[in-house]
Amino acid sequence: MNLTSGIIEVDLHGLRTEEAVKRAKSEVSKASGSVYIIRLIHGYHGGTRIREAIEDEFSYGREEKVKKIRQGSNPGITELILRE
């Protein structure tokens, strides 16, 4: 985990899908008010299932802290936006 100016970066490489979602949920639940983006780095070859599971878990208002989900700077990154 890397915290720089309100952004938490979490590397999910090497985790199974269930483990990655659990880790993402943990980061969201412990994020302080100064955090506005949680950047999940899952990769784009083997990370497709993780990306889809994260989108499913955090979309549709299921987690009140997550306002929206967007693709990061490349297809291997998903960003959870906590505030804008």
Secondary structure, 3 states (H helix, E strand, C coil): CEEECCEEEEECCCCCHHHHHHHHHHHHHHCCCCCCEEEEECCCCCCHHHHHHHHHHHCCCCCCCCCEEEECCCCCEEEEECCC
